[in-house]
Amino acid sequence: MKVIFLISHIPPYDVWEANNHTPNYHWQTAKGEMVGFDGTGWGDQILEQIIKVVDDRITFEVWQPDFKADKIYSATLPSGLTHRLFPARFVYSKLTVIGGKKEFHCPDMVAMSKEYLQKEEKILFHAFMNNRYNTRQLLKKFSRKAPFLFQFATNSEKHLIFGSKPSNTVKDRVLRIVLRQYFKRMKYLFTGSNRALGFPAGYTFFKHENLTNIGVDFKSLEISTTKAEAREKLQIRPGEFVLFSSQRLVPEKQIDKLLLAMHDIGELPFRLIISGSGNQVYQDELLALTKKLGLTDKVAFVGYISGEVLNLHYKASDMFVSTSVSETGPDSVYKAIAFNLPIALTDTGIAYEFMADNEAGIVLGKHDHQNWSKQLAAAISDISQVKIAAEADWKNFFNWTNVARYYASVYDRIAEDFYE
C-alpha cells in the first residue's frame, strides 16, 4: 500500500526569505527562482515516524502545492519518504467569492493519482481537514477508488463548519450548502483531539486514546548546559523571572494581547522573550506596541531560532507562555512540557487537553484577555503554585513510537475496510 499525505499549503517562502533561510531540499526553476522544502512539516514528521514502525508493505509520500514550481520536484529523504512539490495555479470558484480566499489547483496531482491507481494495488490519501479546491477535486475524482482520511488537528471553533453544530454566521451556512457534496464524499475522519466536536452520522471515526497527534523527539531536546549557564549565555540579569514564548508571529497567536497583559504588571521583575517569525506587518505592529507600552527593556524579540539555540532558551526560562486563539498542538508547548517548565497556555489544542487532564499549568482563556495579567502576576510571584506535569505521563503521551504505531493501525483498519 502507498500512503500519500496531502499538504494543503505552499512552502513558507516569505518566512524563509525574511530569515535568509535556504530550505534543506531546493532547486532552481527555469526562471531562476528557488523552490524547495525543509522536510520538517507535520506530514513529513508523521510519515517518517510511521516508517520506523512498519515493514516495507507500505511506502510513503508527501505531496505539496507550489506556485513557484514549473514542474514536479521530488526528493527522497534519508528515511525513505518521498516529498514532491507540484505546480499550482490559481482558479476561480464559488468559494473564492464566499470565503474570500484564493483557490488553487494542481493538475499534475490528479494525473499522478491516476497513474498510481493504475499501478498500485492500494492507495490511501491522508490530509488535515481543509476545503481547498485542489482537495475537493481529488476527492471528487478518486473517493470511489481510494480511501481518504481527513484529520481534524484542532478542537478550534473555526472547524465548526464541518461539525453538526455549525456557527450561525451567514457565511458559514452558505459554505455548508456549497460544500455539501464535498462532505458526502468523506468517510474516514480522524478527530486528532480528545475533545472532538460532534459530527453527523455516516462517518467512520478514529480518535487518539491517551496520545498526542504529533510526538516529541526527546533526544533532540537533550542539553548539557545548566540553567545558570544558559541564563548567563543569554545575558539574563540576576533576579529576572523569564517567560518564554515561541510561536509564529501572526495575529491568531495574540502576542499583542500578551504584551498588553505584561504592561499591566510592568512593575514586576520579569523578562519576556519571544521567538518566531511570520507576518511582517504584524511583527512591525508588535515592535511598535512594545515601544509604545514602554516594554523595550522587558521584552525581547529574538526571531526564528531552532536546535541548540532554541533549547538554550527553554533551559534558561522560568515559565513558558502560549497565547494562541487556535492551536493544533502546539509543538512548542510539547517541548516546554519535556523541559519540565511551568506553563501558561490558552484553552485550545492537544497540549491544553493534556495539561487539563493532568491538572497542570495555568489556563489562559483564549478570549479572556483581561484576566491574563492577574494570572501571570500570580505565577511570577509564586511559580511553585503552578503544577508541572509528571514526567511518566508526558513521556507516554508524547512518545513518537506509540503515536506512530497508532497511525499505522488506523491506516491498516481503513485499508481493510475499504479494499476488503
C-alpha positions as CSV (number, residue, x, y, z in Angstrom):
1,M,0.0,0.0,0.0
2,K,1.1,3.6,-0.7
3,V,0.1,6.3,1.8
4,I,0.1,9.9,0.4
5,F,-0.1,12.8,2.8
6,L,-1.7,15.8,1.0
7,I,-0.5,19.2,2.2
8,S,-2.9,22.0,1.5
9,H,-0.5,24.9,1.8
10,I,2.6,26.1,-0.2
11,P,6.1,26.3,1.3
12,P,6.6,29.4,3.5
13,Y,8.9,31.2,1.1
14,D,8.1,34.6,2.7
15,V,9.2,33.4,6.1
16,W,12.4,31.8,4.7
17,E,13.3,34.9,2.7
18,A,12.8,37.1,5.8
19,N,15.2,34.9,7.7
20,N,17.7,34.3,4.9
21,H,16.9,30.6,5.2
22,T,17.6,28.1,2.4
23,P,15.4,25.1,2.5
24,N,17.1,21.7,3.1
25,Y,16.0,20.5,-0.3
26,H,15.9,23.0,-3.1
27,W,16.1,23.6,-6.9
28,Q,16.1,26.4,-9.3
29,T,13.3,26.8,-11.8
30,A,13.7,27.7,-15.5
31,K,13.1,31.3,-14.4
32,G,15.8,31.2,-11.8
33,E,13.5,31.1,-8.8
34,M,14.3,28.9,-5.9
35,V,11.8,26.2,-4.9
36,G,12.1,23.7,-2.1
37,F,11.1,22.3,1.2
38,D,12.7,21.5,4.6
39,G,11.2,18.1,5.1
40,T,10.2,19.0,8.7
41,G,6.5,19.7,8.3
42,W,3.8,17.8,10.1
43,G,3.2,15.5,7.2
44,D,6.9,14.7,6.9
45,Q,7.2,14.2,10.6
46,I,4.2,11.8,10.9
47,L,5.2,9.6,8.0
48,E,8.9,9.5,8.8
49,Q,8.0,8.2,12.3
50,I,5.5,5.6,10.9
51,I,8.2,4.3,8.6
52,K,10.2,3.3,11.7
53,V,7.4,1.1,13.0
54,V,6.1,-0.6,9.8
55,D,7.7,-3.0,7.3
56,D,8.1,-2.3,3.6
57,R,4.5,-3.3,2.9
58,I,3.7,0.4,3.0
59,T,5.5,3.2,1.1
60,F,5.0,6.9,1.9
61,E,4.9,10.2,0.0
62,V,4.1,13.8,0.8
63,W,2.5,15.9,-1.9
64,Q,2.6,19.7,-1.6
65,P,1.4,22.5,-4.0
66,D,3.8,25.2,-5.0
67,F,3.0,28.3,-7.0
68,K,6.7,28.8,-8.0
69,A,7.2,25.3,-9.3
70,D,7.3,24.9,-13.1
71,K,7.3,21.1,-12.9
72,I,7.2,18.4,-10.3
73,Y,10.2,18.5,-8.0
74,S,10.9,15.4,-5.8
75,A,13.4,14.3,-3.2
76,T,13.7,11.2,-1.1
77,L,14.6,11.8,2.5
78,P,17.1,9.5,4.3
79,S,14.1,7.8,5.9
80,G,12.8,6.7,2.5
81,L,10.0,9.2,2.5
82,T,9.5,11.0,-0.9
83,H,8.4,14.6,-0.8
84,R,7.0,16.1,-4.0
85,L,6.3,19.7,-5.0
86,F,3.6,20.2,-7.6
87,P,3.0,23.2,-9.8
88,A,-0.1,25.1,-8.6
89,R,-2.2,27.6,-10.5
90,F,-5.0,29.9,-9.3
91,V,-8.6,29.0,-10.1
92,Y,-11.8,30.8,-9.7
93,S,-14.6,29.0,-7.7
94,K,-17.7,29.7,-5.7
95,L,-15.6,29.7,-2.5
96,T,-13.4,32.5,-3.9
97,V,-16.4,34.7,-3.6
98,I,-17.9,33.3,-0.5
99,G,-14.8,32.6,1.5
100,G,-12.6,35.5,0.2
101,K,-9.6,33.2,-0.2
102,K,-7.6,32.4,-3.3
103,E,-8.2,28.9,-4.7
104,F,-5.6,26.8,-6.4
105,H,-5.4,23.6,-8.4
106,C,-2.6,21.1,-9.2
107,P,-3.5,19.2,-12.4
108,D,-0.3,17.1,-12.0
109,M,-1.6,15.7,-8.7
110,V,-4.6,14.5,-10.5
111,A,-2.5,12.9,-13.2
112,M,-0.1,11.2,-10.8
113,S,-3.0,9.9,-8.7
114,K,-4.5,8.3,-11.9
115,E,-1.1,6.8,-12.7
116,Y,-0.6,5.4,-9.2
117,L,-4.1,4.0,-9.0
118,Q,-3.4,2.1,-12.3
119,K,-0.2,0.6,-10.9
120,E,-0.7,0.3,-7.1
121,E,-2.9,-2.3,-5.6
122,K,-3.9,0.0,-2.7
123,I,-3.6,3.8,-2.2
124,L,-4.6,5.8,0.9
125,F,-4.7,9.6,1.0
126,H,-4.2,11.4,4.3
127,A,-4.8,15.1,4.9
128,F,-5.6,17.6,7.6
129,M,-9.1,18.7,7.2
130,N,-9.5,21.5,4.6
131,N,-11.9,22.6,1.9
132,R,-9.4,23.8,-0.7
133,Y,-10.3,23.4,-4.3
134,N,-7.4,21.1,-5.0
135,T,-8.5,18.7,-2.2
136,R,-12.1,18.8,-3.4
137,Q,-11.1,17.9,-6.9
138,L,-9.0,14.9,-5.7
139,L,-11.8,13.7,-3.5
140,K,-14.4,14.1,-6.3
141,K,-12.3,12.1,-8.8
142,F,-10.9,9.4,-6.6
143,S,-13.1,8.8,-3.5
144,R,-14.6,5.7,-5.0
145,K,-11.2,4.3,-6.0
146,A,-9.1,5.1,-2.8
147,P,-9.9,5.9,0.8
148,F,-9.3,9.5,2.1
149,L,-8.5,10.0,5.8
150,F,-9.3,13.6,6.9
151,Q,-7.8,14.6,10.2
152,F,-9.0,17.3,12.5
153,A,-5.9,18.7,14.0
154,T,-7.5,21.0,16.5
155,N,-10.6,21.5,18.7
156,S,-10.9,25.1,17.5
157,E,-14.3,26.6,16.8
158,K,-13.1,27.5,13.3
159,H,-13.9,23.9,12.4
160,L,-17.5,24.1,13.4
161,I,-18.4,24.4,9.8
162,F,-17.6,20.7,9.5
163,G,-19.5,19.7,12.6
164,S,-23.1,19.0,13.4
165,K,-23.5,22.4,15.2
166,P,-22.2,25.0,12.7
167,S,-21.8,28.6,13.6
168,N,-24.8,30.9,12.9
169,T,-22.9,33.2,10.5
170,V,-24.4,33.6,7.1
171,K,-21.0,32.9,5.5
172,D,-20.6,29.5,7.2
173,R,-24.2,28.5,6.5
174,V,-23.7,29.3,2.8
175,L,-20.3,27.4,2.8
176,R,-22.0,24.3,4.2
177,I,-24.6,24.3,1.4
178,V,-21.9,24.8,-1.3
179,L,-19.7,22.1,0.3
180,R,-22.5,19.6,0.9
181,Q,-21.4,17.2,-1.9
182,Y,-17.8,17.5,-0.7
183,F,-18.8,16.4,2.8
184,K,-20.8,13.5,1.4
185,R,-17.7,12.0,-0.3
186,M,-15.9,11.9,3.0
187,K,-16.0,8.7,5.0
188,Y,-13.0,8.4,7.3
189,L,-12.4,11.1,9.9
190,F,-9.5,11.3,12.4
191,T,-10.5,13.6,15.2
192,G,-7.0,14.2,16.4
193,S,-8.4,15.8,19.5
194,N,-9.6,14.1,22.7
195,R,-12.2,16.8,23.0
196,A,-13.6,16.3,19.5
197,L,-16.5,18.2,18.1
198,G,-19.8,16.4,17.4
199,F,-20.3,15.2,13.9
200,P,-23.2,13.9,11.9
201,A,-23.8,10.2,11.4
202,G,-22.4,8.3,8.4
203,Y,-18.7,8.6,9.1
204,T,-16.1,6.3,10.4
205,F,-14.2,8.0,13.3
206,F,-10.7,7.3,14.7
207,K,-9.6,9.0,17.9
208,H,-6.3,9.1,19.8
209,E,-6.5,7.3,23.1
210,N,-4.3,9.0,25.6
211,L,-1.9,10.0,22.9
212,T,-0.9,13.2,21.1
213,N,-1.2,13.6,17.4
214,I,2.4,14.6,17.0
215,G,5.1,13.1,19.1
216,V,8.3,14.6,20.6
217,D,11.8,13.7,19.8
218,F,13.1,13.7,23.3
219,K,16.7,13.1,22.2
220,S,16.7,16.4,20.2
221,L,15.9,18.3,23.4
222,E,18.9,17.0,25.4
223,I,21.2,19.8,26.6
224,S,24.2,19.6,29.0
225,T,24.1,23.3,29.9
226,T,22.7,24.1,33.3
227,K,20.0,26.7,33.8
228,A,22.5,29.1,35.3
229,E,24.9,28.7,32.4
230,A,22.0,29.2,29.9
231,R,20.9,32.4,31.6
232,E,24.5,33.7,31.5
233,K,24.9,32.9,27.8
234,L,21.6,34.7,27.1
235,Q,22.7,37.7,29.3
236,I,19.7,37.4,31.5
237,R,20.0,39.7,34.6
238,P,20.0,38.1,38.1
239,G,16.6,38.1,39.7
240,E,14.7,38.3,36.4
241,F,11.8,36.0,36.0
242,V,12.0,34.7,32.4
243,L,8.8,34.0,30.4
244,F,9.5,32.4,27.1
245,S,7.1,32.2,24.1
246,S,7.9,30.5,20.8
247,Q,5.3,30.7,18.1
248,R,4.6,32.2,14.7
249,L,4.2,35.9,14.8
250,V,0.7,36.1,13.3
251,P,-2.5,37.7,14.7
252,E,-4.1,34.5,15.8
253,K,-1.2,33.9,18.2
254,Q,-2.4,37.0,20.1
255,I,1.1,38.3,21.0
256,D,-0.3,41.8,21.1
257,K,-2.7,40.7,23.9
258,L,0.2,39.2,25.8
259,L,2.1,42.5,25.6
260,L,-0.9,44.4,27.0
261,A,-1.1,41.9,29.8
262,M,2.6,42.3,30.6
263,H,2.3,46.0,30.6
264,D,-0.4,45.8,33.3
265,I,2.2,44.1,35.6
266,G,5.2,46.0,34.4
267,E,6.4,46.7,37.9
268,L,7.3,43.0,38.4
269,P,10.9,41.9,37.7
270,F,10.2,39.8,34.5
271,R,11.7,39.4,31.1
272,L,9.6,38.2,28.2
273,I,11.5,36.5,25.4
274,I,9.5,35.9,22.2
275,S,10.9,33.7,19.4
276,G,9.4,33.2,15.9
277,S,8.8,35.0,12.7
278,G,5.8,35.4,10.4
279,N,3.6,38.2,9.1
280,Q,5.9,41.2,8.6
281,V,3.1,43.7,9.1
282,Y,2.1,42.1,12.4
283,Q,5.8,41.9,13.5
284,D,6.2,45.6,12.9
285,E,3.0,46.3,14.9
286,L,4.3,44.2,17.8
287,L,7.6,46.1,17.9
288,A,5.7,49.5,17.8
289,L,3.3,48.3,20.5
290,T,6.3,47.2,22.7
291,K,7.8,50.6,22.4
292,K,4.5,52.4,23.0
293,L,3.9,50.4,26.2
294,G,7.4,51.1,27.5
295,L,8.4,47.5,27.5
296,T,11.6,47.6,25.4
297,D,13.7,46.8,28.5
298,K,11.5,43.9,29.4
299,V,10.5,42.3,26.1
300,A,12.9,40.8,23.6
301,F,12.1,39.5,20.1
302,V,14.8,37.1,19.1
303,G,13.4,36.0,15.7
304,Y,13.3,32.4,14.4
305,I,15.6,30.1,16.4
306,S,15.9,26.3,16.3
307,G,18.1,23.5,17.5
308,E,20.6,24.2,20.3
309,V,19.8,27.9,20.4
310,L,16.1,27.1,20.9
311,N,16.9,24.5,23.6
312,L,19.1,27.1,25.4
313,H,16.1,29.5,25.7
314,Y,13.9,26.7,27.1
315,K,16.6,25.8,29.6
316,A,17.0,29.4,30.7
317,S,13.3,30.1,31.2
318,D,11.2,30.0,34.4
319,M,7.9,29.7,32.5
320,F,6.5,29.0,29.1
321,V,3.6,31.0,27.6
322,S,1.3,30.1,24.7
323,T,-1.5,32.5,23.8
324,S,-3.0,31.4,20.5
325,V,-6.7,31.6,19.8
326,S,-6.4,28.3,17.8
327,E,-3.9,25.6,18.0
328,T,-3.1,22.1,16.8
329,G,-0.5,21.1,19.4
330,P,1.3,23.3,19.7
331,D,4.7,21.6,19.3
332,S,6.3,24.5,21.3
333,V,4.3,23.6,24.3
334,Y,5.1,19.9,23.9
335,K,8.8,20.9,24.2
336,A,8.2,23.1,27.2
337,I,6.5,20.1,28.9
338,A,9.5,18.0,28.1
339,F,11.7,20.6,29.7
340,N,9.6,20.4,32.9
341,L,8.7,24.0,32.7
342,P,5.6,25.6,34.4
343,I,3.3,26.5,31.5
344,A,0.5,29.1,30.9
345,L,-1.5,28.3,27.8
346,T,-4.8,29.1,26.2
347,D,-7.6,26.6,26.1
348,T,-7.1,25.2,22.6
349,G,-5.0,22.3,21.1
350,I,-3.8,18.9,22.2
351,A,-1.3,20.3,24.7
352,Y,-4.1,22.1,26.5
353,E,-6.1,18.9,26.7
354,F,-3.1,17.0,28.2
355,M,-2.4,19.7,30.7
356,A,-6.1,20.0,31.7
357,D,-6.4,16.2,32.1
358,N,-3.3,16.2,34.4
359,E,-4.5,19.4,36.3
360,A,-1.2,21.1,35.4
361,G,-0.2,24.6,34.3
362,I,-2.3,27.7,34.1
363,V,-5.2,28.0,31.6
364,L,-5.5,31.4,30.0
365,G,-8.9,31.8,28.5
366,K,-8.3,32.4,24.8
367,H,-10.9,35.2,24.8
368,D,-10.4,36.2,28.5
369,H,-7.6,38.6,27.9
370,Q,-8.5,40.9,30.8
371,N,-7.5,38.2,33.3
372,W,-4.2,37.2,31.8
373,S,-2.2,39.8,33.7
374,K,-3.7,38.7,37.0
375,Q,-2.9,35.0,36.3
376,L,0.6,35.7,35.1
377,A,1.4,38.0,38.0
378,A,0.3,35.3,40.4
379,A,2.7,32.8,38.7
380,I,5.6,35.3,38.7
381,S,5.1,36.0,42.4
382,D,5.0,32.3,43.3
383,I,5.8,29.9,40.5
384,S,5.7,26.9,42.9
385,Q,1.9,27.1,42.8
386,V,1.9,26.1,39.1
387,K,1.8,22.4,38.8
388,I,4.2,20.7,36.4
389,A,3.0,17.5,34.6
390,A,4.5,14.3,35.8
391,E,7.4,13.0,33.6
392,A,5.9,9.5,33.3
393,D,2.7,10.9,32.0
394,W,4.2,13.1,29.3
395,K,6.8,10.6,28.2
396,N,3.9,8.2,27.4
397,F,1.6,10.8,25.9
398,F,4.2,12.3,23.6
399,N,6.1,9.1,22.8
400,W,6.6,9.1,19.0
401,T,6.8,5.3,18.8
402,N,3.3,4.9,20.4
403,V,1.9,7.7,18.3
404,A,3.3,6.2,15.0
405,R,2.0,2.7,15.8
406,Y,-1.4,4.1,16.3
407,Y,-1.3,5.9,13.0
408,A,-0.2,2.7,11.3
409,S,-3.0,0.8,12.9
410,V,-5.5,3.4,11.6
411,Y,-4.1,3.0,8.1
412,D,-4.4,-0.8,8.3
413,R,-8.0,-0.6,9.5
414,I,-9.0,1.8,6.8
415,A,-7.4,-0.3,4.1
416,E,-9.1,-3.4,5.4
417,D,-12.5,-1.7,5.5
418,F,-12.2,0.0,2.0
419,Y,-10.5,-2.7,0.0
420,E,-11.7,-6.0,1.6
